[in-house]
Amino acid sequence: MRKPAAAKPARKVKAKARNKASTKPAEPAMDVTVGRRIRDLRRVRQFSLETVATRASLSIGFLSQIERGLSSPSLRVLATLADVLGVGIAALFGASPSADGASDQVVTRGLQRPELKLWRTGVSKQLLSPAHADNRLNLFLVHLEPGGSTGDELYTHDGEEAGLVLEGEMMLTVDSETWSLKTGDSFRFASRRPHRFSNPAQDAKAVVLWVNCVTGTG
């Protein structure tokens, strides 16, 4: 008569399994948000998928997957798309300007920072400056997870950038030279110079205060 009681633990295990599964797919939601923003910017500019794909040296199928949130683009790909769309990468965060729609917002509160999380590569960028698609100067807080990287391939985009390592270590490559930057080290270079960066540590993250200035129109 007591045998049915043995089934209770099994139900609890299943419930835990369901809860665990329901919390896992949080990151892909960011891909959907970024993809929609890219699609919206493309349509505002009346560019076809083919036009943007060609200018960004991407396949139409891959660009379509990005716009539908089915693929997670690298920072290199996002920077290239931002150039083609004539915006800074901050415009891809999908954030709105101030609540009243003003484009001259001055302050961004700590709890209101839009974040672009490239979860597959271990890189995330928080936008510290007020969000607006027309901004040419943007301030970011970049987090590099242990082993996080923009990839092995060097990339370029419009503008200039500079930064200060606030925490941890970062490897920065510009052209054919590579530097190891520690906490307190800073840098500046023209973004049209091929570059990449990474966190070489396997047990500690790196945090970098990063400035991007878009100098052209894309």
Contacts in CASP RR format, 6 or more apart in sequence:
PFRMAT RR
TARGET T0000
AUTHOR 0000-0000-0000
METHOD contacts of the structure
MODEL  1
MRKPAAAKPARKVKAKARNKASTKPAEPAMDVTVGRRIRDLRRVRQFSLE
TVATRASLSIGFLSQIERGLSSPSLRVLATLADVLGVGIAALFGASPSAD
GASDQVVTRGLQRPELKLWRTGVSKQLLSPAHADNRLNLFLVHLEPGGST
GDELYTHDGEEAGLVLEGEMMLTVDSETWSLKTGDSFRFASRRPHRFSNP
AQDAKAVVLWVNCVTGTG
27 72 0 8 1.000
27 117 0 8 1.000
27 119 0 8 1.000
28 69 0 8 1.000
28 72 0 8 1.000
30 116 0 8 1.000
30 117 0 8 1.000
30 119 0 8 1.000
31 66 0 8 1.000
31 69 0 8 1.000
31 70 0 8 1.000
31 71 0 8 1.000
31 72 0 8 1.000
31 73 0 8 1.000
32 68 0 8 1.000
32 69 0 8 1.000
33 94 0 8 1.000
34 66 0 8 1.000
34 69 0 8 1.000
34 73 0 8 1.000
34 78 0 8 1.000
34 92 0 8 1.000
34 93 0 8 1.000
34 94 0 8 1.000
34 116 0 8 1.000
35 66 0 8 1.000
35 67 0 8 1.000
35 68 0 8 1.000
35 69 0 8 1.000
36 67 0 8 1.000
36 69 0 8 1.000
36 94 0 8 1.000
37 91 0 8 1.000
37 92 0 8 1.000
37 93 0 8 1.000
37 94 0 8 1.000
38 66 0 8 1.000
38 67 0 8 1.000
38 81 0 8 1.000
38 85 0 8 1.000
38 92 0 8 1.000
39 67 0 8 1.000
41 85 0 8 1.000
41 87 0 8 1.000
41 91 0 8 1.000
41 92 0 8 1.000
41 133 0 8 1.000
42 49 0 8 1.000
42 52 0 8 1.000
42 67 0 8 1.000
42 85 0 8 1.000
45 85 0 8 1.000
45 86 0 8 1.000
47 84 0 8 1.000
47 85 0 8 1.000
49 60 0 8 1.000
49 61 0 8 1.000
49 63 0 8 1.000
49 64 0 8 1.000
49 67 0 8 1.000
50 60 0 8 1.000
52 58 0 8 1.000
52 63 0 8 1.000
52 81 0 8 1.000
52 84 0 8 1.000
52 85 0 8 1.000
53 59 0 8 1.000
53 60 0 8 1.000
53 61 0 8 1.000
53 62 0 8 1.000
53 63 0 8 1.000
55 84 0 8 1.000
56 63 0 8 1.000
56 77 0 8 1.000
56 80 0 8 1.000
56 81 0 8 1.000
56 83 0 8 1.000
56 84 0 8 1.000
57 80 0 8 1.000
58 77 0 8 1.000
58 80 0 8 1.000
62 71 0 8 1.000
65 71 0 8 1.000
66 73 0 8 1.000
66 77 0 8 1.000
66 81 0 8 1.000
72 118 0 8 1.000
72 119 0 8 1.000
72 120 0 8 1.000
73 81 0 8 1.000
73 118 0 8 1.000
74 118 0 8 1.000
74 120 0 8 1.000
74 121 0 8 1.000
74 150 0 8 1.000
74 151 0 8 1.000
75 89 0 8 1.000
75 118 0 8 1.000
75 121 0 8 1.000
75 123 0 8 1.000
75 150 0 8 1.000
75 155 0 8 1.000
76 150 0 8 1.000
76 151 0 8 1.000
76 153 0 8 1.000
76 155 0 8 1.000
76 196 0 8 1.000
78 89 0 8 1.000
78 92 0 8 1.000
78 116 0 8 1.000
78 118 0 8 1.000
79 89 0 8 1.000
79 155 0 8 1.000
79 156 0 8 1.000
79 157 0 8 1.000
80 155 0 8 1.000
80 157 0 8 1.000
81 92 0 8 1.000
82 88 0 8 1.000
82 89 0 8 1.000
82 91 0 8 1.000
82 92 0 8 1.000
82 157 0 8 1.000
83 157 0 8 1.000
83 158 0 8 1.000
83 218 0 8 1.000
84 218 0 8 1.000
85 91 0 8 1.000
85 218 0 8 1.000
86 158 0 8 1.000
86 217 0 8 1.000
86 218 0 8 1.000
87 133 0 8 1.000
87 134 0 8 1.000
87 214 0 8 1.000
87 218 0 8 1.000
88 135 0 8 1.000
88 136 0 8 1.000
88 138 0 8 1.000
88 158 0 8 1.000
88 212 0 8 1.000
88 214 0 8 1.000
89 116 0 8 1.000
89 125 0 8 1.000
89 138 0 8 1.000
89 157 0 8 1.000
89 212 0 8 1.000
90 127 0 8 1.000
90 129 0 8 1.000
90 131 0 8 1.000
90 135 0 8 1.000
90 138 0 8 1.000
90 140 0 8 1.000
90 212 0 8 1.000
91 132 0 8 1.000
91 133 0 8 1.000
91 135 0 8 1.000
92 116 0 8 1.000
93 114 0 8 1.000
93 115 0 8 1.000
93 116 0 8 1.000
93 127 0 8 1.000
93 131 0 8 1.000
94 114 0 8 1.000
94 131 0 8 1.000
95 114 0 8 1.000
95 127 0 8 1.000
95 131 0 8 1.000
96 131 0 8 1.000
97 103 0 8 1.000
97 105 0 8 1.000
97 130 0 8 1.000
97 131 0 8 1.000
97 132 0 8 1.000
98 105 0 8 1.000
98 130 0 8 1.000
103 132 0 8 1.000
103 134 0 8 1.000
105 130 0 8 1.000
105 131 0 8 1.000
105 132 0 8 1.000
106 130 0 8 1.000
107 130 0 8 1.000
108 127 0 8 1.000
108 128 0 8 1.000
108 129 0 8 1.000
108 130 0 8 1.000
108 131 0 8 1.000
113 126 0 8 1.000
113 127 0 8 1.000
113 128 0 8 1.000
113 141 0 8 1.000
114 126 0 8 1.000
114 127 0 8 1.000
114 131 0 8 1.000
115 124 0 8 1.000
115 125 0 8 1.000
115 126 0 8 1.000
115 127 0 8 1.000
116 124 0 8 1.000
116 125 0 8 1.000
116 126 0 8 1.000
116 127 0 8 1.000
117 124 0 8 1.000
118 124 0 8 1.000
118 125 0 8 1.000
121 148 0 8 1.000
121 149 0 8 1.000
121 150 0 8 1.000
121 151 0 8 1.000
122 144 0 8 1.000
122 145 0 8 1.000
122 147 0 8 1.000
122 148 0 8 1.000
122 149 0 8 1.000
123 142 0 8 1.000
123 143 0 8 1.000
123 144 0 8 1.000
123 145 0 8 1.000
123 148 0 8 1.000
123 149 0 8 1.000
123 150 0 8 1.000
124 142 0 8 1.000
124 143 0 8 1.000
124 145 0 8 1.000
125 140 0 8 1.000
125 141 0 8 1.000
125 142 0 8 1.000
125 143 0 8 1.000
125 210 0 8 1.000
126 140 0 8 1.000
126 141 0 8 1.000
126 142 0 8 1.000
126 143 0 8 1.000
127 138 0 8 1.000
127 139 0 8 1.000
127 140 0 8 1.000
128 139 0 8 1.000
128 140 0 8 1.000
128 141 0 8 1.000
129 135 0 8 1.000
129 137 0 8 1.000
129 138 0 8 1.000
129 139 0 8 1.000
135 214 0 8 1.000
136 213 0 8 1.000
136 214 0 8 1.000
136 215 0 8 1.000
137 211 0 8 1.000
137 212 0 8 1.000
137 213 0 8 1.000
137 214 0 8 1.000
138 211 0 8 1.000
138 212 0 8 1.000
138 213 0 8 1.000
138 214 0 8 1.000
139 209 0 8 1.000
139 210 0 8 1.000
139 211 0 8 1.000
140 209 0 8 1.000
140 210 0 8 1.000
140 211 0 8 1.000
140 212 0 8 1.000
141 207 0 8 1.000
141 208 0 8 1.000
141 209 0 8 1.000
141 210 0 8 1.000
142 207 0 8 1.000
142 208 0 8 1.000
142 209 0 8 1.000
142 210 0 8 1.000
143 205 0 8 1.000
143 206 0 8 1.000
143 207 0 8 1.000
144 170 0 8 1.000
144 197 0 8 1.000
144 198 0 8 1.000
144 199 0 8 1.000
144 205 0 8 1.000
144 206 0 8 1.000
144 207 0 8 1.000
144 208 0 8 1.000
145 199 0 8 1.000
145 205 0 8 1.000
146 199 0 8 1.000
146 201 0 8 1.000
146 202 0 8 1.000
146 203 0 8 1.000
146 204 0 8 1.000
146 205 0 8 1.000
147 198 0 8 1.000
147 199 0 8 1.000
147 200 0 8 1.000
147 201 0 8 1.000
147 202 0 8 1.000
148 198 0 8 1.000
148 199 0 8 1.000
149 196 0 8 1.000
149 197 0 8 1.000
149 198 0 8 1.000
149 199 0 8 1.000
150 196 0 8 1.000
150 197 0 8 1.000
150 198 0 8 1.000
151 196 0 8 1.000
151 198 0 8 1.000
152 196 0 8 1.000
153 196 0 8 1.000
154 173 0 8 1.000
154 194 0 8 1.000
154 195 0 8 1.000
154 196 0 8 1.000
155 194 0 8 1.000
155 195 0 8 1.000
155 196 0 8 1.000
156 191 0 8 1.000
156 192 0 8 1.000
156 193 0 8 1.000
156 194 0 8 1.000
156 195 0 8 1.000
157 191 0 8 1.000
157 192 0 8 1.000
158 191 0 8 1.000
158 192 0 8 1.000
158 214 0 8 1.000
158 215 0 8 1.000
158 216 0 8 1.000
158 218 0 8 1.000
159 190 0 8 1.000
159 191 0 8 1.000
159 192 0 8 1.000
159 212 0 8 1.000
159 213 0 8 1.000
159 214 0 8 1.000
159 215 0 8 1.000
159 216 0 8 1.000
160 188 0 8 1.000
160 189 0 8 1.000
160 190 0 8 1.000
160 191 0 8 1.000
160 212 0 8 1.000
160 213 0 8 1.000
160 215 0 8 1.000
161 188 0 8 1.000
161 189 0 8 1.000
161 191 0 8 1.000
161 210 0 8 1.000
161 211 0 8 1.000
161 212 0 8 1.000
161 213 0 8 1.000
162 186 0 8 1.000
162 187 0 8 1.000
162 188 0 8 1.000
162 189 0 8 1.000
162 210 0 8 1.000
162 211 0 8 1.000
163 186 0 8 1.000
163 187 0 8 1.000
163 188 0 8 1.000
163 208 0 8 1.000
163 209 0 8 1.000
163 210 0 8 1.000
163 211 0 8 1.000
164 184 0 8 1.000
164 185 0 8 1.000
164 186 0 8 1.000
164 208 0 8 1.000
164 209 0 8 1.000
165 181 0 8 1.000
165 182 0 8 1.000
165 183 0 8 1.000
165 184 0 8 1.000
165 185 0 8 1.000
165 186 0 8 1.000
165 206 0 8 1.000
165 207 0 8 1.000
165 208 0 8 1.000
166 183 0 8 1.000
166 184 0 8 1.000
166 207 0 8 1.000
166 208 0 8 1.000
166 209 0 8 1.000
167 183 0 8 1.000
167 205 0 8 1.000
167 206 0 8 1.000
167 207 0 8 1.000
168 182 0 8 1.000
168 183 0 8 1.000
168 199 0 8 1.000
168 201 0 8 1.000
168 204 0 8 1.000
168 205 0 8 1.000
168 206 0 8 1.000
168 207 0 8 1.000
169 180 0 8 1.000
169 181 0 8 1.000
169 182 0 8 1.000
169 183 0 8 1.000
169 199 0 8 1.000
169 200 0 8 1.000
169 201 0 8 1.000
169 204 0 8 1.000
169 206 0 8 1.000
170 180 0 8 1.000
170 181 0 8 1.000
170 197 0 8 1.000
170 198 0 8 1.000
170 199 0 8 1.000
170 206 0 8 1.000
170 208 0 8 1.000
171 178 0 8 1.000
171 179 0 8 1.000
171 180 0 8 1.000
171 181 0 8 1.000
171 197 0 8 1.000
171 198 0 8 1.000
171 199 0 8 1.000
171 200 0 8 1.000
172 178 0 8 1.000
172 179 0 8 1.000
172 181 0 8 1.000
172 187 0 8 1.000
172 195 0 8 1.000
172 196 0 8 1.000
172 197 0 8 1.000
173 179 0 8 1.000
173 195 0 8 1.000
173 196 0 8 1.000
173 197 0 8 1.000
174 189 0 8 1.000
174 193 0 8 1.000
174 194 0 8 1.000
174 195 0 8 1.000
175 193 0 8 1.000
175 194 0 8 1.000
175 195 0 8 1.000
179 187 0 8 1.000
180 200 0 8 1.000
181 187 0 8 1.000
189 195 0 8 1.000
191 212 0 8 1.000
199 205 0 8 1.000
199 206 0 8 1.000
END
